[in-house]
Amino acid sequence: MIGAAAAAGVALVALGVVLSPGPNMVFLLSRTLTQGRRAGMWGLLGVALGFAAYLVATVAGLAGLFRAVPLTFEVVKAAGAAYLGWLAYKALRSGGGLAALPQGTTIDQRRDSAVRLVTTGLVTNLLNPKIALMYAALLPQFVRADAGAASAQLLQLGAVQIAVALTVNGLIVVTAARVAVVLQRRPRLLLTQRLTAAGLLTFFAVKTLLTSAPRASA
């Protein structure tokens, strides 16, 4: 059983990560602003599944894999950068769920399917090196030898992180849904949102390529 100090430490780390702008935040904001709260919540479900997948991988030894075979992290990093670049391209070229709504079209009339939203959220999270590093390098630091099985501790620590991340991201979706009502009546602001989203996705694609892999233990 993890202690209060470990839970608080992970909660603070998770809060810092979720509040720092990144691919997950840009994805959820863009989907909600252009397609409404329901789309944002479906996207959030995909992001949650990504967290769960990383938690399972961490329990199975993700950190050791990244350190033993650095190429695996490089593959995740390269795939993540390419995927973010593709999303940015779609935002500029055809929208891909990030573009401004055509004149006379309401938010409710333009929706990606639930499956597509969940899948995009899942892939965006899985290919986010910041999340990979958090699970592979940070969570294990809160595991204590005298607090029981490491796998059980990791599951509890991961549950804390997921609860914090989903709570904050859920609030972001709800807030963005209210802003979307205003943007719907101002096409120029929606265009600005599209260009901003594309620019941020491009920035994070470059930043992803510069992310360093976990260092091997001495």
Secondary structure, DSSP 8 states (H G I E B T S, - for coil): ---HHHHHHHHHHHHHHHHS--HHHHHHHHHHHHH-HHHHHHHHHHHHHHHHHHHHHHHTTHHHHHHH-HHHHHHHHHHHHHHHHHHHHHHHHT-TTSS---TT--GGGS---HHHHHHHHHHHHHT-HHHHHIIIIIGGGG--TTSS-HHHHHHHHHHHHHHHHHHHHHHHHHHHHHHHHHHHT-HHHHHHHHHHHHHHHHHHHHHHHT--------
